[in-house]
Amino acid sequence: MPRDASMTGIDPLQELYETRVYPAMSHPLTDPAVSAVAARLGGLSVPHPAAARILEIGCCSGLNLIPLAMRWPASRFVGIDLSGPSIRTARRLASAAGVTNIEFHAVDLREFDPGGEVDFIIAHGFFSWVPDEVKAALFAFCGRHLAPDGIATLSFNLECGWRPRFPVIGKVRAILQAGAEDEMSALAILRSVTAADSPELPIIDDMLAKGPAILAFDDFGPINDPWPLDQFVHAAAAADLRWLGESHPANNLPPGLDPQAFHDLRHRFPDPLALQVAADEASRRTFRSGILCRSDALTKVGISPERLLEVSVRILPCAATPPDARLLETIASYAPACIPLREVMEVMEGLEMMEGIGRGEVIGQVYHGIYGGWIEGRIEPVRYGVEVPEWPELNGFRRECVRQGMPLVDIWHRPCSFPGRHDEVLAAMDGTRDRAALRLLAERICPELAFEAWLRHLAGRGMFA
């Protein structure tokens, strides 16, 4: 357990970040390729991240920021974090990747000057775990340093979803006080005495699934301060910032909330902010990742059809049923690529698939598909082959992540972890061994691995791209 700060005189938050390292991971909800589209759908002409200044606050070991810097070499990236060990790791990873357009600083946000306006500010997993004065400093920082058309992607925990978790946290702390070795042991004890039909059982299982490394910073962090959305929006407004919506547009409707229930709430709560708060409560939502812009930013209502044609699209697995299968089939035919909507329209017109529907109707379907979660809109296309190369090779950054025991970040900015000794096979993918040699290595090290299917999985996620 953390030492009592009143006895040691040490800030428990700073002690945590100096003595333990938050598990490295990338955060797809912070990807500017997606959040830029969300901002444009919200009416803001945000810059293209390929030529921008991008700052991450609470960057940890750089696994979120470095792949973005590799993707957009003409942009400038800065990561800051309170943890010296994490920043040292980030610098090593950037050096191994040969990335020169990024820098990392071990510094408190309140003491950092970015030296100019920033187009994209990212603060993921930061807001809910810092004191109120740091929250206020974060809002003030964004208000001072965002470019006129820039956005800040800030994530935070929601009070309504975390409300039922706090009694469980209290019980675990009591078991720790009674002599349990650590949080995982205390959770196991609590689970053993919790009734099978208790609503706390899924919460306990969720905590156990997180594992000790994340729990120390998350549920059992020195500070864990979830807010309702309206409190967050009003505090941001006090710093001259405006809420534009979720960084991933589909999340504006809380996952798991029935569309009919949302429709009924809309009649009861005509105010948009009140509606969102009510939807959070109805779904017991635990988390949001929103985008803010300056309050004086010039915005228009929605996005013009011509601007939407510039967006690239791909199909996402979703329970929602698209209104017209022709659009779905055309986009899906390019999978796994993400291609410009303009190309989709040209193909549909060339194949005479738009008989009976107009361009405006198809564009409207795309708009609703992005918000409905069955289409992902990205600021630029993503094209890559899914064939497994004869001489599989991971780039230097991914090989360094393997050596550090970190997840690999795929082409969609999603983290991917591997079990057991699979890392030893990944580390051998340096371009000097062909598939046959790697197969023999895999058979010797981890014979349970379905090697060829595994290679196809890696290729499908763009690991060799």
C-alpha positions as CSV (number, residue, x, y, z in Angstrom):
1,M,0.0,0.0,0.0
2,P,1.2,3.6,-0.6
3,R,2.8,5.2,2.4
4,D,0.8,7.9,4.3
5,A,1.8,11.2,2.7
6,S,1.2,13.0,6.0
7,M,3.9,10.9,7.6
8,T,6.4,11.0,4.8
9,G,5.8,14.5,3.4
10,I,5.8,13.0,0.0
11,D,3.1,13.7,-2.6
12,P,1.5,10.2,-3.0
13,L,0.7,10.9,-6.7
14,Q,4.2,11.9,-7.5
15,E,5.6,9.0,-5.5
16,L,3.4,6.6,-7.5
17,Y,4.6,7.8,-10.8
18,E,8.3,7.8,-9.7
19,T,8.2,4.3,-8.2
20,R,5.9,2.5,-10.6
21,V,5.3,2.8,-14.4
22,Y,1.9,2.8,-15.9
23,P,1.5,0.0,-18.5
24,A,2.5,1.2,-21.9
25,M,-0.4,1.3,-24.5
26,S,-1.7,3.3,-27.4
27,H,-5.1,4.9,-27.2
28,P,-7.2,4.8,-30.4
29,L,-9.7,7.4,-29.1
30,T,-6.9,10.0,-29.2
31,D,-5.8,9.3,-32.8
32,P,-5.9,12.7,-34.5
33,A,-6.9,10.9,-37.8
34,V,-10.2,10.2,-36.1
35,S,-10.6,13.1,-33.8
36,A,-10.0,15.6,-36.6
37,V,-13.0,14.1,-38.4
38,A,-15.1,14.4,-35.2
39,A,-14.1,18.1,-35.0
40,R,-15.0,18.7,-38.7
41,L,-18.4,17.0,-38.1
42,G,-18.8,19.4,-35.2
43,G,-18.2,22.3,-37.6
44,L,-14.6,23.2,-36.9
45,S,-12.0,23.3,-39.8
46,V,-9.3,21.7,-37.8
47,P,-5.8,21.4,-39.4
48,H,-4.6,18.2,-41.0
49,P,-2.4,16.4,-38.4
50,A,0.1,15.7,-41.2
51,A,1.3,19.3,-40.8
52,A,0.6,20.2,-37.2
53,R,2.0,20.7,-33.7
54,I,0.8,17.8,-31.5
55,L,1.3,17.7,-27.7
56,E,0.5,14.8,-25.3
57,I,0.1,15.5,-21.6
58,G,0.7,12.4,-19.5
59,C,2.5,10.7,-22.4
60,C,3.8,7.8,-20.2
61,S,6.4,5.8,-22.1
62,G,5.5,7.3,-25.5
63,L,3.7,4.3,-27.0
64,N,0.7,6.5,-27.9
65,L,2.7,9.4,-29.4
66,I,5.6,7.8,-31.2
67,P,3.5,5.9,-33.8
68,L,1.8,9.1,-34.6
69,A,5.1,10.9,-35.1
70,M,6.2,8.1,-37.4
71,R,3.0,8.4,-39.4
72,W,3.3,12.2,-39.9
73,P,7.1,13.0,-40.2
74,A,6.3,16.7,-41.2
75,S,4.5,17.4,-37.9
76,R,6.1,18.3,-34.6
77,F,5.4,16.2,-31.5
78,V,6.0,16.8,-27.8
79,G,5.2,14.5,-24.9
80,I,5.3,15.5,-21.2
81,D,4.9,13.4,-18.1
82,L,5.6,13.6,-14.4
83,S,7.4,10.3,-14.4
84,G,11.1,10.5,-15.1
85,P,11.4,6.7,-15.7
86,S,8.6,6.8,-18.2
87,I,10.2,9.7,-20.1
88,R,13.5,7.9,-20.2
89,T,11.8,4.9,-21.8
90,A,10.0,7.1,-24.3
91,R,13.3,8.6,-25.4
92,R,14.8,5.2,-25.9
93,L,11.8,4.1,-27.9
94,A,12.0,7.2,-30.1
95,S,15.7,6.7,-30.7
96,A,15.2,3.0,-31.6
97,A,12.5,4.1,-34.1
98,G,14.7,6.7,-35.6
99,V,12.1,9.4,-35.0
100,T,13.5,12.9,-35.1
101,N,10.3,15.0,-35.0
102,I,9.5,14.2,-31.4
103,E,10.8,15.3,-28.0
104,F,9.9,14.2,-24.4
105,H,10.1,16.2,-21.2
106,A,9.8,15.1,-17.5
107,V,7.9,18.1,-16.3
108,D,4.8,19.2,-14.4
109,L,2.1,20.6,-16.7
110,R,2.0,23.8,-14.6
111,E,5.6,24.5,-15.3
112,F,5.6,23.7,-19.0
113,D,5.7,26.2,-21.9
114,P,5.1,24.7,-25.3
115,G,6.6,27.8,-27.0
116,G,3.7,28.6,-29.2
117,E,0.2,27.5,-30.3
118,V,-0.6,23.8,-30.5
119,D,-3.0,22.2,-33.0
120,F,-3.8,19.0,-31.1
121,I,-3.5,18.5,-27.4
122,I,-4.0,15.0,-26.0
123,A,-4.6,14.2,-22.3
124,H,-5.8,10.6,-21.9
125,G,-6.0,9.0,-18.5
126,F,-5.0,12.2,-16.8
127,F,-7.9,14.4,-15.8
128,S,-9.6,12.1,-13.2
129,W,-6.4,11.2,-11.4
130,V,-5.0,14.7,-10.6
131,P,-6.0,17.3,-7.9
132,D,-8.6,20.0,-8.7
133,E,-5.9,22.6,-9.1
134,V,-4.2,20.5,-11.8
135,K,-7.6,20.0,-13.6
136,A,-8.0,23.7,-13.6
137,A,-4.4,24.1,-14.9
138,L,-5.2,21.7,-17.7
139,F,-8.2,23.7,-18.8
140,A,-6.3,27.0,-18.6
141,F,-3.3,25.5,-20.5
142,C,-5.6,24.4,-23.3
143,G,-7.3,27.8,-23.4
144,R,-4.0,29.6,-23.6
145,H,-2.1,27.4,-26.0
146,L,-4.6,25.9,-28.4
147,A,-4.4,27.3,-32.0
148,P,-7.6,29.1,-33.1
149,D,-8.7,26.0,-35.0
150,G,-7.0,23.5,-32.7
151,I,-8.6,20.8,-30.5
152,A,-7.9,19.2,-27.2
153,T,-8.8,15.5,-26.7
154,L,-9.4,15.0,-23.0
155,S,-10.7,11.8,-21.4
156,F,-12.3,11.5,-18.0
157,N,-14.3,9.1,-15.8
158,L,-18.0,9.7,-15.4
159,E,-19.5,9.9,-11.9
160,C,-22.7,8.0,-12.8
161,G,-20.8,4.9,-13.9
162,W,-18.2,5.0,-11.1
163,R,-20.8,5.5,-8.3
164,P,-21.4,1.7,-7.9
165,R,-17.6,1.0,-8.0
166,F,-16.7,3.0,-5.0
167,P,-18.3,0.7,-2.4
168,V,-16.3,-2.2,-3.9
169,I,-13.1,-0.1,-3.7
170,G,-14.0,0.7,0.0
171,K,-14.4,-3.0,0.8
172,V,-11.1,-3.9,-0.9
173,R,-9.3,-1.2,1.1
174,A,-10.8,-2.6,4.3
175,I,-9.6,-6.1,3.4
176,L,-6.1,-4.6,2.8
177,Q,-6.2,-3.0,6.2
178,A,-7.1,-6.4,7.6
179,G,-3.9,-7.9,6.2
180,A,-4.4,-8.8,2.6
181,E,-1.2,-8.8,0.7
182,D,-2.3,-6.6,-2.2
183,E,-5.3,-5.4,-4.2
184,M,-5.5,-8.5,-6.3
185,S,-5.5,-10.7,-3.2
186,A,-8.1,-8.5,-1.6
187,L,-10.3,-8.7,-4.7
188,A,-10.0,-12.5,-4.8
189,I,-11.1,-12.6,-1.1
190,L,-14.0,-10.2,-1.8
191,R,-15.1,-12.3,-4.8
192,S,-15.2,-15.5,-2.8
193,V,-17.7,-14.0,-0.3
194,T,-19.8,-12.1,-2.8
195,A,-23.2,-13.6,-3.8
196,A,-23.4,-14.8,-7.4
197,D,-26.4,-12.5,-8.1
198,S,-24.7,-9.4,-6.6
199,P,-24.4,-6.4,-8.9
200,E,-20.9,-6.0,-7.4
201,L,-19.6,-9.3,-8.9
202,P,-19.2,-7.9,-12.5
203,I,-17.3,-4.9,-11.0
204,I,-15.0,-7.2,-9.1
205,D,-14.3,-9.3,-12.2
206,D,-13.6,-6.2,-14.2
207,M,-11.1,-5.0,-11.6
208,L,-9.4,-8.4,-11.6
209,A,-9.2,-8.4,-15.4
210,K,-7.4,-5.0,-15.3
211,G,-4.6,-6.5,-13.3
212,P,-2.3,-5.0,-10.6
213,A,-0.3,-2.7,-12.8
214,I,-3.4,-0.7,-14.0
215,L,-5.4,-1.0,-10.7
216,A,-2.6,0.9,-8.9
217,F,-3.2,3.9,-11.1
218,D,-6.9,3.5,-11.9
219,D,-9.4,2.2,-9.3
220,F,-6.9,2.4,-6.4
221,G,-5.0,5.5,-7.4
222,P,-4.2,8.2,-4.9
223,I,-6.8,10.3,-6.6
224,N,-9.9,9.0,-8.4
225,D,-12.3,11.8,-9.1
226,P,-15.0,11.1,-11.7
227,W,-17.2,14.0,-12.8
228,P,-20.6,14.3,-14.6
229,L,-20.4,15.6,-18.1
230,D,-22.1,18.9,-17.3
231,Q,-19.5,19.7,-14.6
232,F,-16.7,19.0,-17.0
233,V,-18.3,21.2,-19.8
234,H,-19.0,24.1,-17.4
235,A,-15.4,24.0,-16.0
236,A,-14.1,24.0,-19.6
237,A,-16.3,26.9,-20.5
238,A,-14.8,28.9,-17.5
239,A,-11.4,28.5,-19.3
240,D,-12.9,29.7,-22.6
241,L,-13.2,26.3,-24.1
242,R,-16.2,24.7,-25.9
243,W,-17.3,21.1,-25.9
244,L,-17.6,19.7,-29.5
245,G,-18.5,16.1,-28.7
246,E,-16.8,12.8,-28.4
247,S,-13.4,12.2,-30.1
248,H,-15.0,9.2,-31.8
249,P,-18.4,10.4,-33.1
250,A,-20.1,7.0,-32.6
251,N,-19.6,7.4,-28.8
252,N,-21.9,10.5,-28.6
253,L,-24.6,7.8,-28.1
254,P,-23.5,5.9,-25.0
255,P,-22.6,2.3,-25.9
256,G,-25.2,-0.1,-24.8
257,L,-28.0,2.4,-24.7
258,D,-31.0,1.3,-26.8
259,P,-31.7,3.8,-29.6
260,Q,-35.4,3.9,-28.6
261,A,-34.4,4.8,-25.0
262,F,-32.3,7.6,-26.4
263,H,-35.2,8.8,-28.5
264,D,-37.5,8.8,-25.4
265,L,-34.8,10.8,-23.5
266,R,-34.6,13.3,-26.3
267,H,-38.3,14.2,-25.8
268,R,-37.8,14.6,-22.0
269,F,-34.5,16.6,-22.3
270,P,-34.6,19.0,-25.2
271,D,-31.4,20.7,-24.0
272,P,-28.4,18.9,-25.7
273,L,-26.2,18.9,-22.7
274,A,-29.0,17.8,-20.3
275,L,-29.8,15.0,-22.8
276,Q,-26.2,13.7,-22.8
277,V,-26.1,13.7,-19.0
278,A,-29.4,11.8,-18.9
279,A,-28.1,9.3,-21.4
280,D,-24.9,8.8,-19.3
281,E,-27.1,8.1,-16.2
282,A,-29.4,5.8,-18.1
283,S,-26.5,3.7,-19.4
284,R,-24.3,4.0,-16.3
285,R,-21.6,5.1,-18.6
286,T,-18.1,5.1,-17.0
287,F,-15.9,7.1,-19.4
288,R,-15.8,9.8,-22.0
289,S,-13.2,11.0,-24.4
290,G,-14.2,14.4,-25.6
291,I,-12.8,17.2,-27.8
292,L,-12.7,20.8,-26.8
293,C,-12.0,23.9,-28.9
294,R,-11.5,27.5,-28.0
295,S,-14.7,29.3,-27.3
296,D,-13.9,31.9,-30.0
297,A,-13.2,29.2,-32.6
298,L,-15.2,29.7,-35.8
299,T,-17.5,26.8,-36.3
300,K,-20.4,26.1,-38.7
301,V,-23.3,23.8,-38.2
302,G,-22.3,20.3,-39.4
303,I,-20.1,19.6,-42.4
304,S,-20.8,20.3,-46.0
305,P,-21.2,17.3,-48.5
306,E,-18.0,18.4,-50.3
307,R,-16.0,18.3,-47.1
308,L,-17.4,14.9,-46.2
309,L,-16.3,13.6,-49.5
310,E,-12.7,14.3,-48.5
311,V,-13.1,11.9,-45.5
312,S,-11.8,8.4,-45.8
313,V,-14.1,5.5,-44.6
314,R,-14.0,1.9,-43.6
315,I,-16.6,-0.5,-42.2
316,L,-16.6,-1.3,-38.5
317,P,-18.3,-4.4,-36.9
318,C,-21.5,-3.1,-35.5
319,A,-25.0,-4.4,-34.6
320,A,-26.6,-1.5,-36.4
321,T,-28.2,-2.2,-39.8
322,P,-27.2,0.2,-42.5
323,P,-30.2,1.7,-44.4
324,D,-28.8,0.6,-47.8
325,A,-26.6,-2.5,-48.3
326,R,-25.0,-1.1,-51.5
327,L,-23.0,1.5,-49.7
328,L,-21.9,-1.1,-47.1
329,E,-20.9,-3.6,-49.8
330,T,-18.8,-1.1,-51.7
331,I,-16.9,0.1,-48.7
332,A,-16.4,-3.4,-47.4
333,S,-15.0,-4.5,-50.8
334,Y,-11.9,-2.5,-50.0
335,A,-11.3,-4.0,-46.6
336,P,-9.1,-3.7,-44.7
337,A,-8.3,-0.4,-46.4
338,C,-9.8,2.9,-45.5
339,I,-10.5,4.8,-48.7
340,P,-11.7,8.3,-49.6
341,L,-15.5,8.6,-49.7
342,R,-15.1,10.3,-53.1
343,E,-13.7,7.0,-54.5
344,V,-16.6,5.0,-53.1
345,M,-19.0,7.3,-54.8
346,E,-17.2,7.1,-58.1
347,V,-17.2,3.3,-57.9
348,M,-20.9,3.1,-57.1
349,E,-21.7,5.4,-60.0
350,G,-19.5,3.5,-62.3
351,L,-21.2,0.2,-61.4
352,E,-24.6,1.8,-61.6
353,M,-25.2,1.0,-57.9
354,M,-26.8,4.3,-57.2
355,E,-29.9,3.7,-59.2
356,G,-32.8,5.1,-57.2
357,I,-30.7,7.0,-54.7
358,G,-28.9,10.3,-55.1
359,R,-25.5,11.4,-54.1
360,G,-26.9,13.5,-51.3
361,E,-28.7,10.5,-49.8
362,V,-25.6,8.4,-49.9
363,I,-23.6,11.1,-48.2
364,G,-26.3,11.3,-45.6
365,Q,-26.0,7.6,-45.0
366,V,-22.3,8.0,-44.5
367,Y,-22.9,10.8,-42.0
368,H,-25.3,8.7,-40.0
369,G,-23.1,5.6,-40.4
370,I,-20.2,7.5,-38.7
371,Y,-22.4,8.5,-35.8
372,G,-24.1,5.1,-35.8
373,G,-20.8,3.3,-35.4
374,W,-20.7,1.1,-38.5
375,I,-18.5,3.5,-40.5
376,E,-15.2,5.0,-39.2
377,G,-14.2,8.3,-40.7
378,R,-10.6,9.1,-40.9
379,I,-8.8,12.3,-42.1
380,E,-6.7,10.4,-44.6
381,P,-6.8,7.0,-46.4
382,V,-5.0,3.9,-45.1
383,R,-4.0,1.4,-47.7
384,Y,-1.8,-1.7,-47.1
385,G,-1.5,-5.3,-48.3
386,V,-2.5,-8.2,-46.0
387,E,-0.2,-10.7,-47.7
388,V,2.4,-12.2,-45.4
389,P,5.9,-11.3,-46.7
390,E,8.3,-14.1,-47.4
391,W,10.8,-12.4,-45.1
392,P,8.6,-11.0,-42.3
393,E,10.1,-7.9,-40.8
394,L,8.9,-5.6,-38.0
395,N,10.1,-2.1,-38.0
396,G,12.7,-0.9,-35.4
397,F,10.1,0.7,-33.2
398,R,8.0,-2.5,-33.0
399,R,11.1,-4.7,-32.4
400,E,12.1,-2.3,-29.5
401,C,8.6,-2.6,-28.0
402,V,9.0,-6.4,-28.1
403,R,12.4,-6.1,-26.3
404,Q,10.8,-3.9,-23.7
405,G,7.8,-6.3,-23.2
406,M,5.4,-3.7,-24.5
407,P,2.3,-4.1,-26.8
408,L,2.8,-3.6,-30.5
409,V,0.7,-0.8,-32.1
410,D,-1.1,-1.8,-35.2
411,I,-1.8,0.4,-38.3
412,W,-5.1,1.5,-36.7
413,H,-3.3,2.7,-33.5
414,R,-4.6,-0.2,-31.5
415,P,-2.4,-1.9,-29.0
416,C,-1.8,-5.6,-29.4
417,S,-0.3,-7.8,-26.7
418,F,1.0,-11.4,-27.1
419,P,1.2,-14.2,-24.6
420,G,4.0,-16.3,-23.4
421,R,7.1,-16.7,-25.5
422,H,5.5,-15.3,-28.7
423,D,7.7,-12.2,-28.1
424,E,10.8,-14.3,-28.8
425,V,9.4,-15.1,-32.3
426,L,8.5,-11.5,-32.9
427,A,11.9,-10.3,-31.9
428,A,13.4,-12.6,-34.6
429,M,11.3,-10.8,-37.3
430,D,14.1,-8.5,-38.3
431,G,14.1,-9.4,-42.0
432,T,17.0,-11.9,-41.8
433,R,14.8,-15.0,-41.5
434,D,12.3,-16.3,-44.0
435,R,8.9,-17.8,-43.0
436,A,10.3,-21.3,-43.0
437,A,13.0,-20.4,-40.5
438,L,10.6,-18.5,-38.3
439,R,8.2,-21.4,-38.4
440,L,10.9,-23.7,-37.1
441,L,11.8,-21.2,-34.4
442,A,8.1,-21.0,-33.3
443,E,7.7,-24.8,-33.3
444,R,10.7,-25.0,-30.9
445,I,9.8,-22.1,-28.6
446,C,6.0,-22.2,-28.5
447,P,4.7,-25.3,-30.2
448,E,1.1,-24.5,-29.3
449,L,1.2,-21.5,-31.7
450,A,-0.8,-21.8,-35.0
451,F,2.1,-20.1,-36.8
452,E,0.6,-19.4,-40.2
453,A,-2.7,-18.1,-38.9
454,W,-0.7,-15.9,-36.4
455,L,1.3,-14.4,-39.3
456,R,-1.9,-13.7,-41.2
457,H,-3.3,-12.0,-38.1
458,L,-0.2,-9.8,-37.9
459,A,-0.3,-8.9,-41.5
460,G,-4.1,-8.1,-41.3
461,R,-3.3,-5.6,-38.6
462,G,-0.7,-3.9,-40.7
463,M,2.3,-5.0,-38.5
464,F,4.4,-5.6,-41.6
465,A,3.2,-2.5,-43.5
